[in-house]
Amino acid sequence: MLVEIPLWEKLLPVVFIHFNSTAAIAKIRNRYYNDKRQQIRQRHSTIREFLSNGAIKVDFVCTDENLADLMTKGLTREKFQNTSSRMGLMPIAH
């Protein structure tokens, strides 16, 4: 009975990775990794495999549009408020 049940692989949604560094995108898209660190070479080949089979997509986002800056950098008040509102966060009451 189990042989008659069709099995399909569950399709995973594509993961979009947004970078604000064209150098990082170029390194990911480069077929060859030319550094001596083995663990980074292994990760690079894994990312290249995910790119080639369509599991991930790499895209450029300019710094002014990068929502992750709120979590990783010190921002001006205006940029902080703009980014947090675009993320859907509530404004801070004074």
N, C-alpha and C positions, 0 to 999 in steps of 0.2 A: 504494500500500500504506500509506503514512503517513497518508493521509486516513482510513483505516478504523480506525486505532488511537485509542481514546478517550483524551483528555488531561484530567486533573483537576488542579486547583491543589492543591498540597500544603498541607494544613491545618496551621497553626501553632498550638501551644498558647497559651492565654491567658497573658499576663504579668501577674502580680499585683504592684502597687506599694503598699506599706504605708507610711503616713505617721503620725507622731504629732502632726501639726499639723492641726487642723480648718480653719485659715485657708488652708493650702496646698491642701487638698482642695477648699475652696470656690472658690479661684482657678482650679483646674483645671476644675471643673465649670461655671464661669461661661462663658457663650457669648461674652462680649465682653472683650477685653483693653484696658484703658484707660491704658496707659503709653505713653511716647513712644519707647521703644527698639525699633527695627525687628526686630533679631535675636531678641529675646525674644518679640515678637508672632508671628514666624514659628514659633518653637518651640511657643508656646501653641496656634496653629492646628493644628500637626502632632499634638500630644497630643490635642486635641479630636477630630481625625479618627480617631485610634486608639481613643479612647473610644467614638465613635459606631459604628464598625464592629466593636467587640467584641474588638479585638486586645489591649487592656489593660483591667484592672479596677483601680480605686483603692479602697483600704480603709483604715480607721482602725485603728491599733494603739496602745494606751496605752503610755506611756513605760516602765512597769515590764516590759512584754512585748517591747520593741523590742530585737531582737538586734543591730542595727547600732550601738547605743550603744557596744558593746565596741570597735568600730573608729574611732569618731569622738569619744569623750569620755573624760575621766578618770573612772574609777569607783571606788567604795569596794571594798575587798577582797571583801566579801560579795557585792556585785552582780557584780563581775568573775568570781568563781568560779561563781556561779549562771548567769550568761549564757554563760560559756564551756562549762560542762557541758551546757547546753541546746543549744549548737551542736555538741556531740559532740567537743569538744577535750579532750585529756588534761590532768589536773591537774598543776600544777608541783610536783615533788618538792623538798623542802627539805633 
